[in-house]
Amino acid sequence: MLGSVSHWLAVLIMGALPISDLRGSIPVAMGIYGMGSFEAFFLVLGNLLPVIPLLLFLEPVSNYLRRCLKIQIISTIG
């Protein structure tokens, strides 16, 4: 699957994917790659990587959509 990348990067990517997330990356890290529990848990922090852009861009996108909706509602009423 991720044979061409290093083991820690493969676990980090698997932790960030919504399909495999923690349920898939911890067993792969410990069982297949032979990592210790602390190392596997540390690398699984990749599960938090998608959250950072969501938190940064949620408010600007929400404000933009709110403005567009107001303009669209006003144009259909008037």
Secondary structure in CASP SS format (residue, H / E / C, confidence):
PFRMAT SS
TARGET T0000
AUTHOR 0000-0000-0000
METHOD secondary structure of the structure
MODEL  1
M C 1.00
L C 1.00
G C 1.00
S C 1.00
V C 1.00
S C 1.00
H H 1.00
W H 1.00
L H 1.00
A H 1.00
V H 1.00
L H 1.00
I H 1.00
M H 1.00
G H 1.00
A H 1.00
L C 1.00
P C 1.00
I C 1.00
S C 1.00
D H 1.00
L H 1.00
R H 1.00
G H 1.00
S H 1.00
I H 1.00
P H 1.00
V H 1.00
A H 1.00
M H 1.00
G H 1.00
I H 1.00
Y C 1.00
G C 1.00
M C 1.00
G C 1.00
S H 1.00
F H 1.00
E H 1.00
A H 1.00
F H 1.00
F H 1.00
L H 1.00
V H 1.00
L H 1.00
G H 1.00
N H 1.00
L H 1.00
L C 1.00
P C 1.00
V H 1.00
I H 1.00
P H 1.00
L H 1.00
L H 1.00
L H 1.00
F H 1.00
L H 1.00
E H 1.00
P H 1.00
V H 1.00
S H 1.00
N H 1.00
Y H 1.00
L H 1.00
R H 1.00
R H 1.00
C H 1.00
L H 1.00
K H 1.00
I H 1.00
Q H 1.00
I H 1.00
I H 1.00
S H 1.00
T H 1.00
I H 1.00
G C 1.00
END
